Amino acid sequence: MKLALVDNNASMLSKAKEIIGTSEMTETYEVGVSQLDQWQELKEKVQKTFGGVDLLMLNAGIAPKSGWDDVEYFRKVKIS
């Protein structure tokens, strides 16, 4: 599987790339996905690099650290 990992936090993207490893199968992109112009640029870059998208998973939000035992956890998520 090829992975295009997107976030608006460059330092976290860098850490993720270190953990995942570097290869032509993984690319990171610093993008504010709420900005439509950046979203369009991202689409074009991903299509150019990977040739298209077979699976798109979107998960944008900020959540406090918690665990499975906190039943109210998912109600604390803040969408920005």
Secondary structure, 3 states (H helix, E strand, C coil): CCEEEEECCHHHHHHHHHHHCCECCEEEEECCCCCHHHHHHHHHHHHHHHCCCCCCCCCCCECCCCCCCCCCHHHCCECC
